[in-house]
Amino acid sequence: MRLKRRSTVLVTLLVSLLLIISGCGTKTAETKAPEASKEKMKVAFVYVGPVGDGGWTYTHDVGRKYLAEKMPDVETSIVESVPEGADAERVFTQLAEKGNKVIFTTSFGYMDPTINVAKKFPNVVFMHATGYKTADNVGTYFGRAYQARYLTGIVAGKTTKSNLIGYVAAFPIPEVIRGINAFTQGVRSVNPNAKVKVVWTNTWYDPAAEKDAAKSLLAGGADVITQHQDTPGPMQAAEEAGKYGIGYNSDMSKMAPKAVLTSAVFNWGPYYVKTIQAVKNGTWKNEQYWGSLSDGVVDIAPFGPMVSEDTKKLVADAKAKIMDKKWDVFTGPIKDQKGEVKVPAGQVMADKDMLSFNWFVEGVDGTIPK
């Protein structure tokens, strides 16, 4: 009888203990429930070329990666090789519908498609590179590449022996014309006998066509080649011919180390971080940003070993003047190809006039197609 009672007591105690343990387990699980993860801001980038172009698109994607690294609460995505026109409008619309809060459209020909799509998505911020049209939710951005172009022109002017420098140009738009003029101003500041011959390709990304254009300039006597396209084709043509080149967008010395003297380059990363921070903070404005050498958005790449110390000193002095804002590239007197004064002595060309450039400065050998 005692044995049976003891067994009953032990069973009762064991059941009670199991209930207590089970209750404790349930309570612990409730107090340690995981918090819901914070949703990241979605930011999209649209490129006119592939990220491996070695030039314009490559530099923007380097900037995007910098943004992703510095702001882990941002989720970035890309769409590359999007043609300018109706295709672009379709892509922008899809990205807005997918919940992207900011969309960077990074080519001049995306301007009207950006404006059109922005009207349909007033709560999305659109940032258009190199354009001039804005809206309540559309801003523009670019770098004053003409300042870096001028500095590289000094290098070309000091390097050429034939006094003929070849310029492989993309499209006859103000951005490209401005770059040609700035480069020529730099060339002739140190070598007034030199000329800059322009060949148009009407391409942003066509390695074969751009390389062939450079070859034609080299065959015509040019001993230094520069460019306004997204591929290193012209630099490679210069190296194969045993001549020199000046790259654009990124440091192109890796693609043609024996030819590249320096390059005019962009550094977009810090600007992308600043823009997204402004959107997140509610301080973003639809400004037209045009960053300078002093902002660090534009610069020149390290010099190749073939560049003389004398040339480096001339570039450093000119760069200091521009960065101190004591002088800028398009300060008069500036003449056009016909020798007529377009900017009087002591006068600085206004931004609106630089942004609508439709004439060549003295020293350019070429025409602007209508």
FENWOTA-V190406 format. One record per backbone hydrogen bond with DSSP energy under -1.0 kcal/mol. CO is the residue of the C=O (numbers start at 1). NH is the residue of the N-H. E is the energy in kcal/mol with one decimal. If there is no record, write none. Layout:
BEGIN
co: <CO & CO>
nh: <NH & NH>
e: <E & E>
END
This chain:
BEGIN
co: <1 & 2 & 3 & 4 & 5 & 6 & 7 & 8 & 9 & 10 & 11 & 12 & 13 & 14 & 15 & 16 & 17 & 18 & 19 & 20 & 21 & 22 & 23 & 24 & 25 & 26 & 27 & 28 & 30 & 41 & 42 & 42 & 43 & 44 & 45 & 46 & 47 & 49 & 50 & 55 & 56 & 57 & 58 & 59 & 60 & 61 & 62 & 63 & 64 & 65 & 66 & 67 & 71 & 73 & 75 & 77 & 79 & 85 & 86 & 87 & 88 & 89 & 90 & 91 & 92 & 93 & 94 & 95 & 96 & 101 & 102 & 103 & 104 & 105 & 107 & 108 & 110 & 111 & 112 & 113 & 114 & 115 & 117 & 121 & 125 & 126 & 127 & 128 & 135 & 137 & 138 & 139 & 140 & 141 & 142 & 143 & 144 & 145 & 146 & 147 & 148 & 149 & 150 & 151 & 152 & 153 & 154 & 155 & 156 & 163 & 164 & 165 & 166 & 167 & 168 & 169 & 170 & 171 & 173 & 174 & 175 & 176 & 177 & 178 & 179 & 180 & 181 & 182 & 183 & 184 & 187 & 187 & 191 & 195 & 196 & 197 & 199 & 204 & 206 & 207 & 208 & 209 & 210 & 211 & 212 & 213 & 214 & 215 & 216 & 217 & 218 & 223 & 224 & 225 & 226 & 232 & 233 & 234 & 235 & 236 & 237 & 238 & 239 & 244 & 245 & 247 & 248 & 249 & 252 & 256 & 256 & 259 & 261 & 262 & 263 & 264 & 265 & 268 & 269 & 270 & 271 & 272 & 273 & 274 & 275 & 276 & 277 & 278 & 278 & 285 & 287 & 289 & 291 & 292 & 297 & 299 & 304 & 308 & 309 & 310 & 311 & 312 & 313 & 314 & 315 & 316 & 317 & 318 & 319 & 320 & 321 & 321 & 322 & 329 & 330 & 332 & 334 & 334 & 335 & 336 & 340 & 343 & 344 & 347 & 350 & 351 & 354 & 360 & 361 & 363 & 365>
nh: <5 & 6 & 7 & 8 & 9 & 10 & 11 & 12 & 13 & 14 & 15 & 16 & 17 & 18 & 19 & 20 & 21 & 22 & 23 & 24 & 25 & 26 & 27 & 28 & 29 & 30 & 31 & 32 & 33 & 75 & 101 & 102 & 77 & 104 & 79 & 106 & 82 & 81 & 53 & 59 & 60 & 61 & 62 & 63 & 64 & 65 & 66 & 67 & 68 & 69 & 70 & 71 & 74 & 41 & 43 & 45 & 47 & 89 & 90 & 91 & 92 & 93 & 94 & 95 & 96 & 97 & 98 & 100 & 99 & 125 & 44 & 127 & 46 & 129 & 110 & 111 & 114 & 115 & 116 & 117 & 118 & 119 & 120 & 124 & 103 & 139 & 105 & 141 & 138 & 126 & 135 & 128 & 289 & 130 & 291 & 145 & 147 & 149 & 150 & 151 & 152 & 153 & 154 & 155 & 156 & 157 & 158 & 159 & 160 & 195 & 223 & 197 & 226 & 199 & 228 & 201 & 202 & 173 & 177 & 178 & 179 & 180 & 181 & 182 & 183 & 184 & 185 & 186 & 187 & 188 & 190 & 191 & 194 & 165 & 365 & 167 & 169 & 230 & 210 & 211 & 212 & 213 & 214 & 215 & 216 & 217 & 218 & 219 & 220 & 222 & 221 & 244 & 166 & 246 & 168 & 236 & 237 & 238 & 239 & 240 & 241 & 243 & 242 & 225 & 261 & 264 & 250 & 266 & 256 & 259 & 260 & 245 & 304 & 247 & 301 & 249 & 299 & 272 & 273 & 274 & 275 & 276 & 277 & 278 & 279 & 280 & 281 & 283 & 284 & 287 & 140 & 142 & 144 & 297 & 267 & 265 & 307 & 312 & 313 & 314 & 315 & 316 & 317 & 318 & 319 & 320 & 321 & 322 & 323 & 324 & 326 & 327 & 325 & 331 & 349 & 346 & 342 & 343 & 362 & 339 & 336 & 334 & 347 & 332 & 354 & 355 & 357 & 337 & 364 & 196 & 198>
e: <-2.2 & -2.8 & -2.1 & -2.2 & -2.6 & -2.6 & -2.3 & -2.3 & -2.6 & -2.3 & -2.4 & -2.2 & -2.4 & -2.3 & -2.1 & -2.1 & -2.5 & -2.7 & -2.5 & -2.4 & -2.3 & -2.0 & -2.0 & -2.3 & -2.0 & -1.5 & -1.7 & -1.3 & -1.0 & -3.4 & -2.6 & -1.2 & -1.7 & -2.9 & -1.9 & -1.9 & -2.7 & -1.7 & -1.7 & -2.4 & -1.7 & -2.2 & -2.0 & -1.9 & -2.1 & -2.3 & -1.9 & -2.1 & -2.4 & -2.0 & -2.4 & -2.4 & -1.8 & -2.1 & -2.8 & -2.0 & -2.9 & -1.6 & -1.9 & -2.1 & -2.7 & -2.0 & -2.1 & -2.2 & -2.1 & -2.4 & -1.4 & -1.7 & -1.5 & -2.7 & -2.5 & -2.5 & -2.5 & -2.8 & -2.0 & -1.7 & -2.4 & -2.1 & -2.6 & -2.3 & -2.3 & -1.2 & -1.0 & -1.9 & -2.5 & -2.3 & -2.8 & -1.9 & -1.5 & -3.0 & -1.6 & -2.8 & -2.5 & -2.3 & -2.4 & -2.8 & -1.9 & -2.8 & -2.0 & -1.5 & -2.2 & -2.0 & -1.5 & -1.3 & -2.2 & -2.9 & -1.8 & -1.2 & -2.4 & -2.2 & -1.7 & -2.7 & -2.7 & -2.3 & -2.3 & -2.3 & -2.4 & -2.2 & -2.4 & -2.8 & -1.5 & -2.3 & -2.5 & -2.5 & -2.4 & -2.4 & -2.2 & -2.0 & -2.5 & -2.6 & -1.2 & -1.4 & -1.8 & -2.6 & -3.2 & -2.9 & -2.9 & -2.5 & -2.6 & -1.9 & -2.4 & -2.0 & -1.7 & -2.1 & -2.0 & -1.6 & -2.5 & -2.5 & -1.0 & -2.2 & -1.5 & -1.9 & -2.8 & -2.5 & -2.4 & -2.3 & -2.1 & -1.9 & -2.1 & -2.3 & -1.4 & -3.0 & -1.4 & -2.0 & -3.0 & -1.9 & -1.8 & -2.1 & -1.1 & -1.5 & -2.4 & -2.3 & -2.5 & -1.6 & -2.6 & -1.5 & -1.8 & -2.2 & -2.1 & -2.3 & -2.3 & -2.2 & -2.4 & -1.8 & -2.0 & -2.6 & -2.2 & -2.3 & -1.2 & -2.1 & -2.0 & -1.2 & -4.3 & -1.0 & -2.5 & -2.8 & -1.8 & -2.1 & -2.0 & -1.9 & -2.3 & -2.5 & -2.3 & -2.0 & -2.7 & -2.1 & -1.7 & -2.0 & -2.7 & -2.0 & -1.9 & -1.0 & -1.2 & -1.1 & -2.7 & -1.8 & -3.1 & -1.8 & -2.2 & -1.9 & -2.3 & -2.0 & -1.9 & -3.4 & -2.1 & -2.6 & -1.2 & -1.2 & -1.6 & -2.5 & -2.4>
END
